[in-house]
């Protein structure tokens, strides 16, 4: 498409690529005359402004010269150091002189623009060029090219600048132009001006016996050629057939033909700065500027019509004084004059580099590496680099510490470290409460954290009692000296009569009426439990003191009323009372109730204490809800702090409930999804999967990202050896057991703490309660990952190989795999009694249970007992475990559930925990519920 034009019969030279804006120099040609036959010469500089829609180019400077030119070049010398801001214009004159001009002074309009000139040549200087490469120390292999025209044939010689040993090739054509390949130093093209042989030959000096390619499309001689510096696969040529062609010299294909006038073009040049622009000087006195990227010439045609109309004026030449209408061009059928672009995209529009972030924190980058000049025929290697980008290093370090703790199970040390590193007193208290869950006598340690230490209290009581001891002795002696008066008053007489008649209730009422409370309570004890309860209730109703409510709660065991009505400023005292007196089955709900009241308080300091109550209650979902509301969990480190507390608390609940994991709420599932996504974005895909809820779709997504396609191997071990996974992570970064995250999200529910098994009751039992059995950690070989036994084999979708996981279901969804019915072996006759007894007990408990949560536990236990039945079918249990199971079954038949629990404890403590961990925890849950329901 034509962009601009200059009405000059002149030579042309583009400004260097370093120059901006783009200029075009035009020097009066010595070979042509314009239409006026003027003998004046000038050197002009025009600016290329593509934002201007007109065809005319703006003249920026002009210099009247006494010389006409045969050759004009514009070099970049002086631009970098700004000694010559616009470079140097070099002109070859008709008298053998070479003149150097300062282009910036011509643009500025100065009169002294000549830098220097030389007159060493005796004839016209028809060829000029400047070295486009900077001088390099030690390089000696410079090449010099010259053409020499003889009668017939024409020879061209390539000389070595050091030893002048030339390579001479004789060709049967008259050369009108020569151009070097801008990338391959040994290749050049020659153009023939002979109408009988209008071809362009491409030569390689290493194979100089014949041309590599011959470009044949011109019908008459070729006048000029130009090779693009930006794309070696673009070569321009113009000829006597009025055509300007753009070639691909490697394939000899014409990629583009420029629409030109009916005049020959004697010179064509590429613009160094804008590689899509070229200029062509024609014998009709025009220098045209074109774009090879296509477009439309409609605008140019319209502008030409307007210029033609305005050149004649708009007044009637016959003197009528009337204004003439604008010149109307003949209307033709509407047609699109769109010029087609190049057949192939040029290299300068190709992305030199590219980058894109991929899933898992991967950064995919690419770059276009230029092939070596010595190997032009070889295909360039296209390399895509995949790198891991980690932006949150401290976050990953803390996540790795948490994973190491989960793997090793050393939660005490982890909580202690967190306590010591806490920045605030409240943070220190939170980690201290979490640490207590993994210590012996948890309730006693909770009381100490609340400020109630038994040793200090005993000392205070001792001092208080002994300080009043002497006073009590004197008073006792005084009482003994008073004679006994049986009927000293009417009240005493009535009490005496009631006692003599055996009416304890009347005697108690008389004592309470006479404020003789101690006598009334002693008599109520003698009257039986029912009378004692009535007496206690009357006493607490009548007595109003600072501690009467506390005494009432201790005696009546009504802690719910205390927690609902107590002053929240005394929350420590209320929590300490629950720690001391609450029953195991109500402990969690009472702590959760106090936490809910604190969270709803207006005082911010009281709201913060709610999380301590939730920790004591083992209420994970409520802890997350409070933390999300009170803390800013948007940053990665804030989310990491929340996950650390949640995971540690989950492990504490799991430890207390003997492997029965708590249900996951909706808010916790959201936070875990956020945490897993953040880990995945940092490249820890394996760790991210372990934190996802098992019922989320993201597990499948992350798993498919981790896996690599596996062809059908003869065996799993052989496949692992031949086809290693695409991504490998160190074994230390993979937990041996994932955090306890299971169950569907439960959203929008009021506070309902997780039910506690007998394991939890031991953990949070009152003073003197036995300690729950803690299984010893399972020894693991270094670098070998063990999957938690809490998950059934049918739910494990991965194959563990050398410390990493290959997930199945890679090529198609699991739903498309046809299921095969697996027939299980029958349980041996001698062990059928175990299945009958255990399932019968579960059915009895289901019939007696009214709590939906208890029923869900029993249903889950019924499913998990399949692990036991599978082991009985395969006969993989040791004789000691089988014998213990039969003893438990006999205790169940006798309804001696306490004995069954003792046998359970003995089996667990004397056997390998990994062998029994799949079914022994649920057996304990069933026995505990049976004992509680008294079935």
Residue pairs with C-beta under 8 A, 6 or more apart in sequence:
1 259
1 290
1 291
1 293
1 294
1 295
1 296
1 297
1 339
2 55
2 259
2 288
2 289
2 290
2 297
2 300
3 50
3 55
3 277
3 289
3 290
3 291
4 48
4 55
4 56
4 57
4 288
4 289
5 55
5 56
5 57
5 286
5 287
5 288
5 289
6 24
6 26
6 46
6 57
6 286
6 287
6 289
7 285
7 286
8 26
8 28
8 34
8 44
8 285
8 286
8 287
9 28
9 29
9 32
9 33
9 34
9 283
9 285
10 26
10 27
10 28
10 29
10 44
10 281
10 287
11 26
11 27
11 28
11 29
11 69
11 70
11 71
11 72
11 267
11 281
12 24
12 25
12 26
12 72
12 267
12 269
12 279
12 281
12 287
13 24
13 25
13 27
13 72
13 73
13 74
13 89
13 269
14 22
14 23
14 24
14 25
14 74
14 269
14 270
14 271
14 272
14 273
14 279
15 22
15 23
15 24
15 25
15 74
15 86
15 87
15 103
15 272
15 273
16 74
16 75
16 76
16 79
16 87
16 272
16 273
17 76
17 272
17 273
18 76
18 79
18 80
18 87
19 76
19 79
19 86
19 87
19 273
20 273
21 47
21 48
21 49
22 47
22 48
22 271
22 273
22 274
22 277
23 45
23 46
23 47
23 48
23 60
23 86
23 103
23 107
24 45
24 46
24 48
24 57
24 279
24 287
24 289
25 43
25 44
25 45
25 46
25 72
25 74
25 89
25 103
26 43
26 44
26 45
26 46
26 287
27 41
27 42
27 43
27 44
27 65
27 68
27 69
27 72
27 91
28 40
28 41
28 42
28 43
28 65
28 68
28 69
29 68
29 69
29 70
29 281
30 68
30 69
30 70
30 93
30 94
30 124
31 70
31 266
32 283
32 285
34 285
35 285
40 64
41 64
41 65
41 66
41 67
41 68
41 69
42 62
42 63
42 64
42 65
43 62
43 63
43 65
43 69
43 89
43 91
43 101
43 106
44 59
44 61
44 62
44 63
45 59
45 60
45 61
45 62
45 103
45 106
45 107
46 57
46 58
46 59
46 60
47 57
47 58
47 60
48 57
48 271
48 274
48 277
48 289
49 57
49 58
52 58
53 299
53 303
54 303
55 300
55 303
55 304
57 289
60 107
61 106
61 107
61 108
61 109
62 106
63 101
63 106
63 113
65 91
67 91
67 93
67 94
67 95
67 97
67 99
68 93
68 94
69 91
69 92
69 93
69 94
70 92
70 93
70 94
70 124
70 125
70 126
71 91
71 92
71 125
71 126
71 127
71 128
72 89
72 90
72 91
72 92
72 128
73 89
73 90
73 128
73 129
73 130
74 87
74 88
74 89
74 90
74 103
75 87
75 88
75 89
75 90
75 130
76 87
77 84
77 87
77 88
77 130
78 84
78 85
78 87
78 88
79 85
79 86
79 87
84 102
84 103
84 104
84 115
85 104
86 102
86 103
86 104
86 107
87 103
88 100
88 101
88 102
88 103
88 115
89 100
89 101
89 102
89 103
89 106
90 98
90 99
90 100
90 101
90 128
90 130
91 98
91 99
91 101
92 98
92 124
92 125
92 126
92 127
92 128
93 99
93 124
93 125
94 124
95 119
95 124
96 119
96 120
96 121
96 122
96 123
96 124
96 125
97 117
97 118
97 119
97 121
97 125
98 117
98 118
98 119
98 120
98 121
98 125
98 128
99 114
99 116
99 117
100 114
100 115
100 116
100 117
101 113
101 114
101 115
102 110
102 113
102 114
102 115
105 112
105 113
106 113
140 161
140 162
141 160
141 161
141 162
142 160
142 161
142 162
143 158
143 159
143 160
143 161
143 185
144 158
144 159
144 161
145 156
145 158
145 159
145 178
145 180
145 188
146 156
146 157
146 159
147 154
147 156
147 175
147 178
148 154
148 155
148 156
148 157
149 174
149 175
153 170
153 171
153 172
153 173
154 170
154 171
154 172
154 173
154 174
154 175
155 168
155 169
155 170
155 171
156 169
156 171
156 175
156 178
156 190
157 166
157 167
157 168
158 166
158 167
158 205
159 165
159 166
160 166
167 205
167 208
169 203
169 208
171 190
171 201
172 197
173 190
173 192
173 194
173 197
173 199
173 201
174 192
174 193
174 194
175 190
175 191
175 192
175 193
176 191
176 192
176 193
176 221
176 222
176 223
176 224
177 190
177 191
177 222
177 223
177 224
177 225
178 188
178 189
178 190
178 191
178 225
179 188
179 189
179 225
179 226
179 227
179 235
180 187
180 188
180 227
181 187
181 188
181 189
181 227
181 232
181 249
182 227
182 228
182 229
182 232
183 232
183 370
183 373
183 376
184 204
184 232
184 373
184 376
185 373
186 204
186 205
186 206
187 202
187 203
187 204
187 205
187 212
187 376
188 202
188 203
188 205
189 200
189 201
189 202
189 203
189 215
189 225
189 227
189 235
189 249
190 200
190 201
190 203
191 200
191 222
191 223
191 224
191 225
191 237
192 198
192 199
192 200
192 201
192 221
192 222
193 221
193 222
193 223
193 240
194 221
195 220
195 221
195 240
198 216
198 218
198 219
198 220
198 221
198 222
198 239
198 240
198 241
199 214
199 215
199 216
199 218
199 222
200 214
200 215
200 218
200 222
200 225
200 235
200 237
200 247
200 249
201 211
201 213
201 214
201 215
202 211
202 212
202 213
202 214
202 215
202 249
203 211
203 212
204 212
213 249
213 250
213 251
213 252
214 252
215 235
215 237
215 247
215 249
215 252
216 252
217 245
217 247
217 254
218 237
218 239
218 241
218 243
218 245
219 239
219 241
220 239
220 240
220 241
221 239
221 240
222 237
222 238
222 239
223 238
223 239
223 240
223 264
223 265
223 266
224 237
224 238
224 265
224 266
224 267
224 268
225 235
225 236
225 237
225 268
226 235
226 236
226 237
226 268
226 269
226 270
226 278
227 234
227 235
227 236
227 249
228 234
228 235
228 236
228 270
228 275
228 346
229 270
229 272
229 275
230 270
230 275
230 346
230 347
230 348
231 275
231 346
231 347
231 348
232 249
233 248
233 249
233 250
233 344
233 347
234 246
234 247
234 248
234 255
234 292
234 342
234 346
235 246
235 247
235 248
235 249
236 244
236 245
236 246
236 247
236 268
236 270
236 278
237 244
237 245
237 247
237 268
238 244
238 245
238 264
238 265
238 266
238 267
238 268
238 280
239 264
240 264
242 260
242 261
242 262
242 263
242 264
242 265
243 257
243 260
244 257
244 258
244 260
244 265
244 268
244 280
244 290
245 254
245 256
245 257
245 258
246 254
246 255
246 256
246 257
246 258
246 292
246 342
247 253
247 254
247 255
248 255
248 344
253 343
255 342
255 343
255 344
256 292
256 340
256 341
256 342
256 343
258 280
258 290
258 292
259 297
259 339
260 280
260 282
260 288
261 282
261 284
261 286
261 288
263 282
263 283
263 284
263 286
264 282
264 283
265 280
265 281
265 282
265 283
266 281
266 282
266 283
267 280
267 281
268 278
268 279
268 280
268 281
269 278
269 279
270 277
270 278
271 277
271 278
271 279
275 346
275 348
276 291
276 292
276 293
276 346
276 348
277 289
277 290
277 291
278 289
278 290
278 292
279 287
279 288
279 289
279 290
280 287
280 288
280 290
281 287
282 288
292 341
292 342
292 346
293 341
293 342
294 338
294 339
294 340
294 341
294 342
295 338
295 339
296 336
296 337
296 338
296 339
297 337
297 339
298 337
301 337
305 327
305 329
306 326
308 327
309 326
309 327
312 327
313 324
314 323
314 324
314 326
315 321
315 322
315 323
315 324
316 322
316 323
316 324
350 368
351 366
351 368
352 367
352 368
353 365
353 366
353 367
353 368
354 365
354 366
354 367
355 363
355 364
355 365
355 366
356 363
356 364
357 363
357 364
357 389
358 364
358 386
359 680
359 705
360 680
360 681
360 683
360 685
360 705
361 388
361 389
361 390
361 680
361 681
361 682
361 683
362 386
362 387
362 388
362 389
362 683
363 386
363 387
363 388
363 389
364 384
364 385
364 386
365 384
365 385
365 387
366 382
366 383
366 384
366 385
367 383
368 380
368 382
369 380
369 381
369 383
370 380
371 378
371 379
371 380
388 683
389 683
390 396
390 682
390 683
391 682
392 636
392 678
392 682
394 637
395 636
395 637
395 640
395 678
395 682
396 679
396 682
396 684
398 637
398 640
398 644
399 640
399 679
399 684
399 687
400 732
400 733
401 414
402 414
402 640
402 643
402 644
402 647
403 687
403 733
403 734
403 735
404 732
405 411
405 413
405 414
406 647
406 651
406 735
406 736
406 737
406 738
406 739
407 734
407 735
407 736
407 737
408 777
409 777
411 435
411 438
411 648
411 651
411 652
412 435
412 438
412 439
414 648
415 431
415 432
415 434
415 435
415 438
415 648
416 435
418 431
418 644
419 428
419 431
419 432
419 435
422 428
422 430
422 431
426 608
429 449
429 612
430 611
430 612
430 615
430 645
432 449
433 446
433 449
433 612
433 615
433 616
434 615
434 645
434 648
434 649
434 652
436 442
436 445
436 446
436 449
437 615
437 618
437 648
437 649
437 652
437 655
437 656
437 763
438 652
438 655
439 445
440 771
441 771
442 763
442 764
443 579
443 580
443 764
443 765
443 766
443 767
444 454
444 767
446 575
446 576
446 579
446 616
447 453
447 454
447 576
447 579
447 580
450 572
450 575
450 576
450 579
451 572
451 576
452 576
485 492
486 492
486 496
487 493
487 496
491 510
491 513
491 514
494 506
494 510
495 507
495 510
495 511
498 504
498 506
498 507
498 510
499 507
499 523
504 523
504 524
504 526
504 527
504 528
504 531
505 527
505 531
505 534
507 520
507 523
508 520
508 523
508 524
508 527
508 531
508 535
509 520
511 517
511 519
511 520
511 523
512 520
512 535
512 538
512 539
512 542
517 539
517 543
520 535
520 539
521 532
521 535
521 536
521 539
524 531
524 532
524 534
524 535
524 536
525 532
536 552
536 555
536 556
537 556
540 548
540 551
540 552
540 555
540 556
549 562
549 565
549 566
550 562
550 577
552 558
553 559
553 561
553 562
553 577
553 581
554 577
554 581
557 581
559 577
559 578
559 581
559 582
559 586
559 590
560 590
560 593
562 574
562 577
563 574
563 578
563 590
563 593
563 594
563 597
564 593
564 597
566 573
566 574
568 597
568 598
568 601
568 603
568 606
569 606
571 594
571 598
571 606
571 609
571 613
574 594
575 591
575 594
575 612
575 613
575 616
578 587
578 590
578 591
578 594
579 616
580 766
580 767
581 766
582 590
584 756
584 758
584 760
584 761
584 764
584 765
585 756
585 761
585 932
587 617
587 756
587 764
588 617
588 618
588 619
588 753
588 754
588 756
588 760
589 617
589 752
589 753
590 617
591 613
591 614
591 616
591 617
591 619
591 753
592 613
592 614
592 617
592 619
592 622
592 751
592 753
593 751
594 613
595 610
595 611
595 612
595 613
595 614
595 617
595 619
595 622
595 626
595 751
596 610
596 622
596 751
598 606
598 607
598 609
598 610
598 613
599 607
599 610
599 626
601 607
607 626
607 630
608 630
610 626
611 623
611 626
611 627
614 622
614 623
614 626
615 623
615 649
617 753
618 649
618 652
618 653
618 656
618 662
618 753
618 754
618 756
618 760
619 751
619 753
619 754
620 646
620 649
620 650
620 653
620 662
620 664
620 665
620 668
621 664
621 665
621 667
621 668
621 746
622 751
623 645
623 646
623 649
624 642
624 646
624 665
624 667
624 668
624 671
625 665
625 667
627 633
627 642
627 645
628 642
628 667
628 671
631 638
631 641
631 642
632 638
633 639
633 642
633 671
636 678
639 671
639 674
639 675
639 678
640 675
642 671
643 671
643 672
643 675
643 691
646 668
646 671
647 739
647 740
650 661
650 662
650 739
650 740
650 741
651 739
651 740
653 661
653 662
653 740
653 754
653 760
654 660
654 661
654 662
654 740
655 759
655 763
655 774
656 756
656 757
656 759
656 760
656 763
656 764
656 772
657 754
657 756
657 757
657 759
657 760
657 921
657 925
658 757
658 759
658 772
658 920
658 921
658 924
658 925
659 790
659 917
659 921
659 922
660 757
660 857
660 860
660 921
660 922
660 925
661 740
661 741
661 742
661 743
661 790
662 740
662 743
662 754
663 742
663 743
663 744
663 746
663 754
664 672
664 693
664 741
664 742
664 743
664 744
664 745
664 746
665 745
665 746
665 747
665 749
666 745
666 746
666 747
666 748
667 747
668 741
668 745
669 693
669 696
669 745
672 691
672 692
672 693
672 741
673 692
673 693
673 696
673 698
675 688
675 691
676 688
676 689
676 691
676 692
676 698
676 702
677 688
677 698
679 685
679 687
679 688
679 691
680 688
680 702
680 705
684 729
684 733
685 702
685 705
685 706
685 727
685 729
686 706
686 729
686 733
686 734
686 804
686 805
687 733
687 734
687 735
688 702
689 699
689 702
689 703
689 706
689 738
690 734
690 735
690 738
690 739
691 738
691 739
691 741
692 698
692 699
692 702
692 741
693 699
693 741
693 742
693 743
693 745
694 741
694 742
694 795
695 743
695 744
700 809
703 797
703 798
703 807
703 809
704 807
704 809
704 810
706 725
706 727
706 805
706 807
707 725
707 726
707 806
707 807
707 810
708 723
708 725
708 726
708 727
708 806
708 810
709 810
709 811
710 719
710 723
710 806
710 810
711 719
711 723
713 719
713 722
713 723
716 799
716 801
720 799
720 801
720 802
720 806
725 801
725 804
725 806
728 804
729 804
730 803
731 782
731 783
731 784
731 785
731 803
731 804
734 785
734 803
734 804
734 805
736 780
736 785
736 786
736 788
737 786
737 787
737 788
737 790
738 788
752 853
755 851
755 853
755 854
755 857
756 764
757 924
757 925
757 928
758 901
758 924
758 927
758 928
759 772
759 924
760 772
761 769
762 769
762 770
762 771
762 772
763 772
773 905
773 908
773 909
775 908
775 913
775 917
776 913
778 786
778 913
778 914
780 786
783 802
783 803
784 803
785 800
785 803
785 804
785 805
787 796
787 800
789 914
789 917
789 918
790 917
790 918
792 864
792 866
792 867
792 918
797 807
797 808
797 809
797 814
798 805
798 806
798 807
798 808
799 805
799 806
799 807
799 808
808 814
809 817
824 870
824 873
825 873
825 874
826 873
827 835
827 869
827 872
827 873
828 872
828 873
828 875
831 872
831 882
833 886
833 889
834 868
834 872
834 885
834 886
834 889
835 865
835 869
835 872
837 889
837 892
837 893
838 865
838 868
838 889
838 892
838 923
838 926
839 862
839 865
841 892
841 926
841 930
841 935
842 858
842 861
842 862
842 865
842 926
844 930
844 935
845 854
845 858
845 926
845 929
845 930
845 933
845 935
846 855
846 858
846 859
847 935
848 933
848 934
848 935
849 855
849 858
849 929
849 933
854 929
857 925
857 929
858 925
858 926
858 929
860 922
861 922
861 923
861 925
861 926
864 918
864 919
864 922
865 919
865 922
865 923
867 918
867 919
868 885
868 918
868 919
868 923
871 877
871 919
872 882
877 885
877 915
878 911
878 915
880 907
880 910
880 911
881 907
881 911
881 915
881 916
884 903
884 906
884 907
885 907
887 903
888 900
888 903
888 904
888 907
888 923
888 927
891 897
891 899
891 900
891 903
892 900
892 927
892 930
897 927
897 928
897 930
897 931
898 931
900 927
901 924
901 927
901 928
901 931
904 920
904 923
904 924
904 927
907 916
907 920
908 916
908 920
